[in-house]
Amino acid sequence: MQVWRTSGSQEQLIGENVLAATIGSTANELLFNIAVPEQITVVPGDAIGWQTAGVEVLTYEDTETPDEMIWHDESMPDVPVFGKHTFPKNSLRKRMYAVKAYLAAGTPPQFTNLPASLSITDAVFPGATVFAPTMSDVNVGDTHNYTHAGSLPTYFSIDPTSGVVKVAKVLVPATFNIYMVVTDVCGLEDIQQLTVTVIGPNHAPTLENMPGIAHVVEDAVIETLVYNLTVTDSDPISCSITDTVPSNAPFLFKIHGTASEYGIYLQGGANLSYSLQNSYELNITCDDSTLWSWGVVYVYVQPNSPPVFTNLPGNTTVSALLTTGTPFFDVVASDAEDTYLIYTMTCGSSSCPFSISSGGKVFATSSLLDSEFLVYDIEVYVTDGKHNVGPQLLSIQIKDRNNPPVINNLPSSLLLPEDTSPMTSIFSFMVTDSDVIDSLSCLIDVQPTSGYSLFTFNSTSLTLYTKHGAILDYELLNDKTYNITFTVSDNTDTVYGSVVITIQDVNDAPVFQASALYLWVNESQAHTIIGQLPPYVDQDIGDSILYRMTNGSGVGYVSVNESTGILSFSLDYDSDQSSMPSEININIDIEDNGGLTDTCFVTIYIHDINDNAPVFSSTAYVFTVNSNTPFGSSIGSTVATDIDEGSNSMISYRIDPTSSLNSSFIVSNDGLIVSLTSFSTLPANSILTFKVIAEDDGLPSLSAEVTVTVIVASPNTSQPISQQTNVSYQNNLIASATETGNPQNFTNTTEWTILVAVSVVGAVLTPKPLPKLHRVKSSSMRDNDFWNQGAEGNEHPPVRRAMSQKMLSLTGISNGHSRVSNLRTVTEDYDNMPRIVKTTGVRESPGFRGLASDRTSLRF
């Protein structure tokens, strides 16, 4: 069963009771008594409601004139108490349910802390709370209102909702009665009396020693009184630390001594640090429930003073016979704060036989008869919990036993460059013995034993040297690291030490296997490979190599691949150009990644190849002759040029042998066309056409041809019948030669027979045998000892070459005059196979009327 109350446009559930009908109560009237604590307070306008599960439970009758509208919601969710719901606007006007609620009188509320009396001072300011009532009401859901009965003193006010009594205006000393009334929604009420006595006047507490200053040491760790505060007041007082700067300062406030004495204490476990926070501000407030006073205390942190050693550094002696664990030295330190001090120590030796207690007593931890050293230096530290001081040195000398020698500079290690010279001092062992009468003996052991071939030891100077003749070649040594153990004995104790020597690789320069390179190559196009630099040797494993051209006449003509050392032309090389010499020199460096270099001197001989054919001065020639032109007359000149050099540029001329006019004309070595026939038999205006071939002396030779046209005109009656003609020998000479004797012995006689097939008008050359050909000059070249490579990259063995020049003579008669034409021949001997390679005519004396050419070529 529920109670609903309208709240705006919705209905609010005020309360509900869950009721259960007993079995067999169907169609019977049931009466449920609700216990007082579960009763629901209702007000006018409230509605009764109920909620059933699934089907109708309450009995109803249909009626035509219902007194009230009934709201119905079949899909209504569960609504909690004080929850709200909007019912649909449907109504059941024809039903009357058999539901009735009986109202019972409520139980009045009751004050629980009244009647009461209290006293306040006239210093309580307006607005201050004087009294807060408490009450109880068994009727759950009741609302209450507070007021007063009779007249309310004007000095006070009552809050109608909470009933709190406050001061309404400045008080005066008097006694006031206030009748408090609490009323519930049903008008039930309770009235109780509150008596307020105002006394006066009141004074705030007095803080006798404010502001105050206090000090605390930074290493304080237990609860410590730092400041006494005296407070006076006729009323009971309460004091506290209200705030601190910085916040959460580690201090507390409590009474100590009499009730008027308060103490400011440092909290136990506080972690003060002068360097992080050297002062604190504490704001203190004291009140007597009416008035209050405040003050400030400044607490300054005093830095901790570090402990001070009073007997270190120092030294002491101890007998080797001392019993283990027996203290023999006390380390002493002082501390300004008289803090408990703790001592610790370290020792450089892993076998150190000493230790120190926390109180500073030094004792032996093992037998000193077996100690490694006779003197130990221990480093002592002391701490007061705030500062660690040290180390301070305590030197302990063990007596009553032999002092073994000491090797002062071992163990050690060193890097020995591979270029270290033999007999170089590389390490000196430093040995001391406090027993001056001891005689010391020293020796070394080298591992691996291959090191004995590299090192030697002078037992007098205790110096290690590189051995005479030792080669410290890093790349050749199998062992790169050597452990040399040095042993010294005083005949009682023997001590050892070792020095590790590591051979250090030093950059070695790369070296060409040949310092000079000679190349014979043909002229060629750019990027043509012309040779490879000689191999090199670099003892450094993994070194990278670069080739660089430094200087020489070949710079700009030749380039070198910086990685492979392959040489090639850097431009189109043509020896026919005067700017490109036939011999060039370059210097090429090889450089490793350490900057070390070697140089190869390269000489390149560039051979001019026959790559240019002769070129005639005209594309065709036309000459006119008279029909009565004499036999042997020159009819015109066809001149060709060849831009090649040497023999490649020497040109000879001939009539095209396939021409029918081949026997009618000849061409001199200077291109002059001479007739060998008479034109008188030819009709006027006859045209003779043939080709002249110009061929150079290159191997292979190149040639050019040009068309020559000869027009035969009418006779010229004014022309002389006889004319002197200058003649040059032609290439169609026939020669035969025989040579007797050893080809390499040029003192033997060589006989030559020269037959000249030339006819000349006005000049007759009479060929005759020449019985002797006299040796003019002979020479031989020595074997070539340098690295020889051909242009195609094929090596040739050294060749022995014999060369001889020989002179032959031709006697000729011209116009009845006798003369000699000298021809020089050059023969070369390759592997016992003599051959004539060149024949050159010698210029005749000036004024001689005969051969017009200054040279005559004979081909054999």
TIMARVO-848427 format. One line per field, with one value per residue (C-alpha): residue number from 1; x, z, y. Coordinates in steps of 0.5 Angstrom, whole numbers. Each point is the difference from the previous one (the first is absolute). Example, Ala and Ser with C-alpha at 12.3 -4.5 7.8 and 13.67 -1.06 7.14 Angstrom:
# TIMARVO-848427
n	(1 2)
u	(25 2)
w	(16 -2)
v	(-9 7)
//
This chain:
# TIMARVO-848427
n	(1 2 3 4 5 6 7 8 9 10 11 12 13 14 15 16 17 18 19 20 21 22 23 24 25 26 27 28 29 30 31 32 33 34 35 36 37 38 39 40 41 42 43 44 45 46 47 48 49 50 51 52 53 54 55 56 57 58 59 60 61 62 63 64 65 66 67 68 69 70 71 72 73 74 75 76 77 78 79 80 81 82 83 84 85 86 87 88 89 90 91 92 93 94 95 96 97 98 99 100 101 102 103 104 105 106 107 108 109 110 111 112 113 114 115 116 117 118 119 120 121 122 123 124 125 126 127 128 129 130 131 132 133 134 135 136 137 138 139 140 141 142 143 144 145 146 147 148 149 150 151 152 153 154 155 156 157 158 159 160 161 162 163 164 165 166 167 168 169 170 171 172 173 174 175 176 177 178 179 180 181 182 183 184 185 186 187 188 189 190 191 192 193 194 195 196 197 198 199 200 201 202 203 204 205 206 207 208 209 210 211 212 213 214 215 216 217 218 219 220 221 222 223 224 225 226 227 228 229 230 231 232 233 234 235 236 237 238 239 240 241 242 243 244 245 246 247 248 249 250 251 252 253 254 255 256 257 258 259 260 261 262 263 264 265 266 267 268 269 270 271 272 273 274 275 276 277 278 279 280 281 282 283 284 285 286 287 288 289 290 291 292 293 294 295 296 297 298 299 300 301 302 303 304 305 306 307 308 309 310 311 312 313 314 315 316 317 318 319 320 321 322 323 324 325 326 327 328 329 330 331 332 333 334 335 336 337 338 339 340 341 342 343 344 345 346 347 348 349 350 351 352 353 354 355 356 357 358 359 360 361 362 363 364 365 366 367 368 369 370 371 372 373 374 375 376 377 378 379 380 381 382 383 384 385 386 387 388 389 390 391 392 393 394 395 396 397 398 399 400 401 402 403 404 405 406 407 408 409 410 411 412 413 414 415 416 417 418 419 420 421 422 423 424 425 426 427 428 429 430 431 432 433 434 435 436 437 438 439 440 441 442 443 444 445 446 447 448 449 450 451 452 453 454 455 456 457 458 459 460 461 462 463 464 465 466 467 468 469 470 471 472 473 474 475 476 477 478 479 480 481 482 483 484 485 486 487 488 489 490 491 492 493 494 495 496 497 498 499 500 501 502 503 504 505 506 507 508 509 510 511 512 513 514 515 516 517 518 519 520 521 522 523 524 525 526 527 528 529 530 531 532 533 534 535 536 537 538 539 540 541 542 543 544 545 546 547 548 549 550 551 552 553 554 555 556 557 558 559 560 561 562 563 564 565 566 567 568 569 570 571 572 573 574 575 576 577 578 579 580 581 582 583 584 585 586 587 588 589 590 591 592 593 594 595 596 597 598 599 600 601 602 603 604 605 606 607 608 609 610 611 612 613 614 615 616 617 618 619 620 621 622 623 624 625 626 627 628 629 630 631 632 633 634 635 636 637 638 639 640 641 642 643 644 645 646 647 648 649 650 651 652 653 654 655 656 657 658 659 660 661 662 663 664 665 666 667 668 669 670 671 672 673 674 675 676 677 678 679 680 681 682 683 684 685 686 687 688 689 690 691 692 693 694 695 696 697 698 699 700 701 702 703 704 705 706 707 708 709 710 711 712 713 714 715 716 717 718 719 720 721 722 723 724 725 726 727 728 729 730 731 732 733 734 735 736 737 738 739 740 741 742 743 744 745 746 747 748 749 750 751 752 753 754 755 756 757 758 759 760 761 762 763 764 765 766 767 768 769 770 771 772 773 774 775 776 777 778 779 780 781 782 783 784 785 786 787 788 789 790 791 792 793 794 795 796 797 798 799 800 801 802 803 804 805 806 807 808 809 810 811 812 813 814 815 816 817 818 819 820 821 822 823 824 825 826 827 828 829 830 831 832 833 834 835 836 837 838 839 840 841 842 843 844 845 846 847 848 849 850 851 852 853 854 855 856 857 858 859 860)
u	(0 3 -1 0 1 -1 7 -1 -2 2 -2 5 0 1 0 -3 -1 1 -7 -1 -6 -1 -2 -8 -1 -3 -7 1 1 8 2 8 2 7 5 2 7 -3 -6 0 -2 -5 -2 -7 0 4 -3 0 3 2 4 -1 4 -4 -7 -5 0 -5 -7 -4 -7 -3 -4 -2 1 7 2 7 4 5 7 2 7 1 7 2 8 2 0 5 -3 1 0 -5 -4 -5 -6 -4 -6 -5 -5 -5 -6 -4 4 -1 6 -1 6 0 6 -1 4 3 2 8 5 3 7 5 6 6 5 -5 -2 7 4 7 4 4 4 -3 6 -4 -1 -6 -2 4 -4 -2 -4 -2 -6 -1 -6 -4 -6 -3 -4 4 0 -3 3 1 0 4 -3 -1 -5 -1 4 7 6 2 8 -2 -3 -3 1 -7 3 6 -2 7 0 5 2 -4 4 5 -1 -1 1 -6 -4 -5 -5 -2 -6 1 -5 0 -6 -2 -4 -6 1 3 5 5 2 6 4 7 4 5 5 4 6 5 5 5 7 4 6 6 6 6 6 -2 3 5 6 3 5 1 6 -1 2 -6 -4 -4 -5 3 -2 2 -5 -4 -6 -3 -8 -4 -8 -5 -4 2 4 2 6 3 4 -5 5 7 5 1 -6 1 6 2 -2 -6 -3 -2 0 6 1 -6 -7 3 6 0 6 2 3 4 -4 4 3 0 5 3 5 3 2 -7 -4 4 -6 -8 -5 -5 -7 -3 -7 -3 -7 -5 -6 -2 6 7 7 5 8 6 6 6 4 7 3 8 4 3 8 4 4 7 6 5 5 0 3 6 4 1 3 -2 3 -1 -1 -6 -6 -6 -5 4 -1 7 -2 -6 -3 -2 -5 -4 -7 -2 -7 2 -3 1 6 1 6 2 6 2 7 3 2 -5 4 0 0 -3 -6 -3 -6 -6 3 7 4 5 1 3 -4 5 7 5 5 -3 -1 1 3 4 -3 -8 -3 -7 -5 -5 -7 -4 -7 -5 -6 0 7 5 7 6 4 6 6 3 6 1 7 1 6 4 0 4 -2 -1 2 -5 -1 -3 -2 -3 -5 0 -1 3 -1 6 0 2 5 4 8 4 3 -5 -1 -8 -1 4 -2 0 2 1 1 0 5 6 5 -4 3 -5 -1 -4 -2 -6 -4 -3 -7 -1 7 1 1 7 2 -3 2 6 1 6 0 5 -4 -7 -2 -3 2 -2 5 6 -3 -7 -5 -7 -4 -7 -2 5 -1 -4 0 -2 -1 6 -1 7 0 6 2 4 3 4 1 -6 -6 -1 -5 -3 -2 -2 0 -4 3 -5 4 -4 -1 3 -2 5 0 -2 6 -1 4 3 2 0 -5 1 -6 0 -7 -4 -3 -8 -6 -2 -1 4 4 7 3 0 5 5 -3 1 2 -4 2 -6 -6 -6 3 -4 4 -1 4 1 4 4 4 4 -1 -6 -5 -6 1 0 -4 1 -6 1 -2 3 6 -2 2 -4 0 -4 -1 0 8 2 8 -2 -1 6 -3 0 7 3 3 -3 2 -5 1 -5 0 -4 -2 -3 -5 5 3 6 2 5 1 1 3 -4 3 -5 2 -6 1 -3 -5 -1 -7 0 0 3 -5 1 0 -6 -6 2 6 -1 6 1 6 1 0 8 2 6 1 2 -3 -3 -8 -2 1 -5 2 -2 1 0 -1 3 8 6 -1 -7 0 5 -4 1 -4 -2 -4 -6 3 -7 0 1 5 4 6 -1 1 4 0 6 0 -2 -6 2 -3 5 -2 3 -3 -1 -7 1 -4 -6 -5 -1 -5 2 -2 4 -2 4 0 6 1 4 2 4 5 -4 -1 -5 0 -5 -2 -4 -2 -2 -2 4 -2 5 -3 4 0 3 7 4 5 3 2 8 1 5 -1 4 -5 2 -2 -1 1 -7 -2 0 7 3 5 3 5 4 4 6 3 -3 -6 3 7 -1 7 -1 -2 -7 -1 -6 -2 -5 -4 -3 -6 0 1 1 0 7 3 2 1 4 -1 6 2 3 5 0 -4 4 -2 -1 -2 -3 -2 -4 -4 1 -6 -5 0 -7 -7 -2 -8 -3 -6 -5 3 4 7 6 7 6 2 7 0 6 -1 5 0 3 1 -1 2 -3 4 -4 1 -4 1 7 2 1 -2 -1 -7 1 -5 0 -3 -2 0 -3 2 -6 2 5 -5 3 -4 0 -5 2 3 1 3 6 -2 5 5 -3 0 0 -5 -3 -4 -5 -2 4 -2 -1 -4 2 -4 3)
w	(0 -2 1 -5 0 -6 -2 -6 -6 3 6 5 5 7 3 -1 5 -3 2 -1 0 4 -4 0 1 -7 -1 8 3 3 5 0 6 -1 5 2 -3 -7 0 -5 1 -4 -2 -3 -7 0 -4 2 -5 -1 -4 -2 -4 -6 1 5 7 3 -1 -3 -3 -6 1 -4 5 3 4 -2 -6 0 -3 -3 -3 -2 -3 6 3 7 3 6 6 -2 -7 -5 -6 -5 0 -7 -1 0 6 2 2 1 5 8 3 7 3 6 5 7 2 7 5 -1 5 2 -1 6 2 2 3 3 5 1 2 -2 1 -5 0 -2 -5 -5 -6 -4 -4 4 2 7 0 -5 2 -1 0 -2 -4 0 -6 -6 -5 4 -1 5 2 5 4 7 5 3 -2 -2 3 -6 1 -3 -6 -2 -7 -1 -4 4 7 1 5 -2 3 -4 3 5 6 7 7 2 0 -5 -1 -7 0 -6 -4 -5 -4 -5 -6 4 4 6 4 6 4 4 3 -1 5 -3 5 -3 4 -1 -1 -4 -2 -5 2 1 -4 5 -5 -7 -5 1 -3 1 -2 -2 -3 -6 2 5 -1 7 3 2 4 -4 3 7 -1 6 -1 6 0 5 -4 -2 -7 -6 -4 -7 -6 -5 -6 -2 -5 -4 2 3 4 5 7 5 6 6 8 4 7 3 -4 -2 -3 -7 -4 -7 -2 -6 -2 1 -7 -3 -6 1 -5 0 -7 -2 5 5 4 1 2 5 1 7 2 8 1 7 -4 -1 -2 -3 -1 -5 0 -5 2 -5 1 -3 -3 3 -5 2 2 -4 5 0 0 6 -1 -8 -4 3 1 4 1 1 2 -5 7 1 2 -5 2 5 0 -1 -2 2 -5 3 -2 3 -2 2 1 4 -4 0 -6 -4 -3 -7 -4 -7 -2 -7 1 -1 5 5 7 4 2 4 5 0 6 -3 2 -5 0 -4 -3 -2 2 -2 -1 -7 -2 -7 2 5 0 -1 -1 3 -2 6 0 6 -1 5 -4 -3 -3 -3 2 -4 -2 5 -1 5 -2 4 0 1 4 3 -7 -7 -4 -7 -6 -4 -7 0 -8 -1 -2 -7 -7 -6 -8 -4 -7 -5 -2 6 -1 3 6 2 8 1 7 7 6 6 6 8 6 7 2 -3 1 -4 -7 -5 -6 -6 -6 -5 -4 -7 -2 -5 -1 -7 4 2 -7 0 7 5 7 4 7 2 -2 0 -7 -5 -7 -7 -2 -5 -7 2 -5 3 -6 2 -7 1 7 2 7 1 8 5 8 3 7 4 6 6 6 6 2 5 -4 -7 -3 -7 -5 -7 -6 -6 -7 -6 -7 -3 -7 -3 -7 -6 -6 -7 -4 -8 -2 -6 1 -7 -6 -7 -5 -8 -2 -6 -1 2 2 7 6 -4 5 -1 5 8 5 3 6 7 7 6 7 3 0 -3 -2 -5 -6 -4 -7 -1 -6 3 -6 -6 -8 0 4 -3 -6 5 6 5 3 8 2 -6 -2 -7 -5 -6 -4 2 -7 -7 -1 -7 -1 -6 4 2 7 1 1 -2 7 7 7 6 8 3 8 3 7 6 5 5 -5 -2 -8 -5 -7 -7 -5 -7 -7 -5 -8 -4 -7 -6 -4 -7 1 -5 -8 -5 -2 -7 -1 -5 -1 -7 -5 -7 -4 -8 -4 -7 -5 -2 8 0 3 8 1 6 -1 7 8 4 8 6 7 6 7 3 3 -3 -5 1 -3 -6 -7 -6 -6 -6 -6 1 -2 -3 -4 -8 1 5 -5 -3 6 7 6 4 7 1 -4 -7 -6 -6 -6 -3 -7 -6 -1 -7 -2 4 -4 3 6 2 8 4 7 5 8 4 6 6 5 7 3 6 2 -2 -5 -2 -7 -4 -7 -4 -8 -5 -6 -6 -6 -6 -4 -7 -1 3 -6 5 5 0 -3 6 7 6 5 8 1 7 1 1 4 -5 0 0 5 2 6 2 7 2 6 7 1 6 -3 -4 -2 -5 -7 -3 -7 -3 -7 -2 -6 -2 -5 -1 -7 0 -6 0 6 0 6 -1 5 2 5 6 3 7 5 5 8 2 7 5 7 5 6 6 4 3 7 2 0 -7 -2 -7 -2 1 7 -3 3 -5 2 -1 -7 -3 -6 -4 -5 -6 -5 -7 -6 -7 -6 -7 -5 -5 -7 -1 -6 -1 7 5 7 6 4 7 3 8 2 7 2 6 3 4 2 -5 -6 -3 -4 -4 4 -3 -6 -1 -5 1 -2 -6 0 -2 -8 -2 -6 1 5 3 6 7 2 -4 3 -2 3 1)
v	(0 7 7 5 8 4 4 4 -4 -6 -5 -1 -6 2 -7 -7 -6 -7 -5 -7 -3 -7 -6 -1 8 0 5 1 7 0 5 2 3 4 1 7 0 -2 5 5 7 3 7 3 -2 -6 -6 -8 -4 -8 -4 -7 -5 -2 -1 4 -2 5 -1 6 1 4 6 6 6 -1 5 0 -1 -6 0 -6 -3 -7 1 4 -1 -1 7 1 4 7 -1 3 -3 3 -4 -1 5 -6 -1 -6 4 -6 -4 1 -4 -3 4 4 3 2 6 0 6 1 0 7 1 1 4 -4 5 5 2 3 6 3 6 5 6 7 -1 -5 4 0 -6 -4 -7 -1 -6 -6 -4 -7 -4 -7 -2 -7 2 -1 5 6 7 5 7 4 6 3 0 7 6 -1 4 5 -2 -7 -3 -7 -4 -3 -5 -3 4 2 6 6 7 5 6 2 -3 3 -4 -3 -7 -1 -6 -2 -5 -4 -3 -6 -2 -5 0 -3 6 -4 4 0 6 0 6 2 5 4 4 5 2 5 3 -5 1 -4 -5 4 -4 3 -2 2 0 -5 -3 -7 -4 -7 -4 -4 -7 0 -6 -1 4 6 6 6 6 2 4 3 2 3 1 0 -5 -7 1 -5 1 -3 1 3 0 0 3 -5 -4 -7 2 -5 3 -1 4 -3 2 -2 3 4 1 7 -3 -3 -3 0 -6 -3 -7 -6 -3 7 1 7 2 7 0 -1 4 4 3 -1 5 -3 4 -1 1 0 1 0 -2 7 4 -2 3 -3 1 -3 -4 0 -6 0 -7 0 -4 -6 1 -6 -5 2 -5 1 -5 -1 0 -4 -7 -5 -7 -7 -6 -6 -4 4 -5 1 4 4 8 3 7 5 5 6 6 5 3 7 -3 -6 -5 -7 -1 -6 -2 -4 -2 -2 -3 0 -7 -6 -4 6 -4 6 3 5 0 5 3 1 -6 -3 -7 -6 -4 -6 -2 6 -6 -1 7 2 6 3 7 1 7 0 5 2 3 3 2 4 -2 6 1 -5 2 -3 -4 2 -5 -5 -3 -7 -3 -7 -2 -6 -3 0 6 -3 4 5 1 7 0 -6 -3 5 -1 4 1 -1 2 -4 5 0 -1 -6 1 5 1 -2 -1 1 -4 4 -4 2 -4 3 -5 3 -6 -4 -3 0 -4 1 -4 1 -6 2 -3 -2 -2 3 6 -2 2 7 2 0 1 4 -3 6 6 -4 2 -3 1 -2 -5 1 -2 -1 2 2 0 0 -4 -5 -2 -5 2 7 0 -2 -1 1 -2 3 -4 3 -3 2 -8 0 3 0 5 0 5 0 5 -1 2 1 1 6 0 6 2 -2 4 -4 -1 -1 -6 4 7 2 -2 0 0 0 1 2 7 -1 2 3 -5 -6 -4 1 -4 -2 2 -5 -4 3 -3 2 -4 3 -4 3 7 3 3 6 2 7 4 5 3 -1 2 -5 4 1 -5 -6 -2 -5 -4 1 -7 -4 3 0 5 3 6 5 3 -2 0 2 0 4 6 4 1 -8 -2 -7 -1 2 -1 -1 -1 -4 -1 -6 2 -4 2 2 5 -3 0 -3 3 -4 4 -1 1 -1 0 1 -2 3 -4 1 2 6 -2 5 6 3 8 -1 -5 0 2 2 2 2 -2 1 -6 2 0 -4 -7 1 7 1 2 2 -2 -3 1 -4 1 -4 3 -7 1 -4 -5 0 7 -2 -1 -3 1 -5 -1 -4 -7 -2 6 -1 6 -3 0 7 4 -1 5 2 0 7 -1 2 -3 -2 -3 -6 0 5 3 2 -6 2 4 7 1 -7 -1 -5 -2 -4 0 2 -4 3 -5 1 -4 -2 -7 -2 6 4 3 5 1 6 0 3 3 1 4 0 7 2 0 6 2 5 -5 -3 -7 -2 2 -2 -4 -1 -7 -4 -7 -4 -6 -5 -1 -7 -2 -6 -1 -6 0 -5 -1 0 5 3 1 6 0 -5 2 1 0 4 0 6 0 7 0 7 4 7 5 4 -4 -8 -3 -6 -6 -4 -5 3 -6 3 3 3 -1 7 -1 -5 0 -5 2 -4 -4 4 -2 4 -3 0 0 1 4 -6 -2 -6 0 -1 -3 5 0 1 5 1 6 2 5 -1 4 -2 4 1 4 4 4 6 4 -3 2 -6 0 -4 -1 -3 -4 -2 -6 -2 -8 -3 -7 -3 -7 -1 2 6 5 7 4 7 3 7 5 5 7 2 5 7 2 -7 -1 -7 -3 5 -4 1 -8 -6 -6 -7 -6 -6)
//
